[in-house]
């Protein structure tokens, strides 16, 4: 026998303030509250008939605009054992109607068992969640009426001055067989040579094929690395890539420790703070993306070198996701010249087999070939042996045909030509999106110095657009997709209250799509904001047109 209780509260200035109502009905709570709000209870996306939507009053002290998010937490308690179980947390809002209410996504709730015995419901990443939500509004990949500003991949077609794209993959009898689990030797050597030629020309210690493992995609590389970790504390930064959350949850051999990036420092990793965190939290490893997804913050030059020094001195492995390392918008350090630049921690490694630096990269983003699912892990030879061994029972290795086709793409002259063209095109799109956001009153805390994302704060927009989840709901009505910021509040095991997220008022916008799709998307967001703005709040006129993609 179970009884339900309702906990009403708000995530206010990053602090969860809870008010407990042990009654099983919403009506009993109404007498304690002051400002009307429309409430509906949903569990895992489905209505739960505990009570019909009821008007009630949240504490007025918490109803300050742009700084609070109301929510309801529903728990069920076994009367015999008094054991409480969370059913879910649900957003509510002043005056929200039945038609406009937006349910909390499943991954922000307590995980429920699957209907099939022995299985669980696996949470979705932010991009998958918003894509599936958009499908309910009629979106499908390639729909010319829509703009996907939430997508996590770059445009994959031809761009001006880039080398010709490979359009044919040839199979022979050998390539119809299994490839070696660590990847074919030719590609492993090509990857090692690429890093030596570009980042390590004057270094005595050089990478070899024994320092490289080829894998079938970036997330698979992360899974292999996670499966190779011991019983250690591993740090991870916040905000960061949404897939890290479940990755750091399902492997139980290590303990994930969150490290909050400072907005005032541009969301960058600081070597001095890193040393303190490693020492104070007993970290044996640290996972982070560089450039960061979603903020676009880039740790480079002396700062990146200092982080590598700290890792070497403190005996803490850096696992660096460099999947966006060709999307660089600074020219003061790294390798390259005033027309192109790439950044990698490989430049600051002293001994490739002793320095605890493990790098993940691949064709997915930097070569604009996400469909090839071809990435690599670069690091000390003993780490490569471990991740190769995990591949023998996890996935069996990458496609030999794709590995063979990738060989000419690792030649430095090809990479440099492609990088120059990529940065020229994406820099124009970055500039356009920054200008449009400024005109629309969408704040960008720190202009991105890497990646193809803007980390946007919508707190200054009129309600309900000053909340990331509500912004998504309104954007979908105008056929444009964005990703709410709460998905990047990496929270393994749901150990922190998700609704107290620092990123509830944030969204991530991507300038990965083509120029045409970007312009279509920003026109849609202009309509969204105009719909909710009063006549006394005119917005700036559209910025200069980006034009068509040059070919």
Helices and strands as residue ranges (DSSP letters): E 2-12, E 15-21, H 26-30, E 35-39, E 42-43, E 46-47, E 54-58, G 60-62, E 68-78, E 84-91, G 106-108, H 126-135, E 147-148, G 174-176, H 185-199, G 209-211, E 212-215, H 218-228, E 233-238, H 243-250, E 255-260, G 263-265, H 271-281, E 283-289, H 301-314, E 317-321, E 335-337, E 340-342, G 345-348, E 357-362, G 370-372, E 375-378, H 381-394, H 400-406, G 407-410, H 412-440, E 443-444, E 453-457, H 468-477, E 480-481, E 483-484, G 485-488, G 492-494, G 498-500, E 506-510, H 515-532
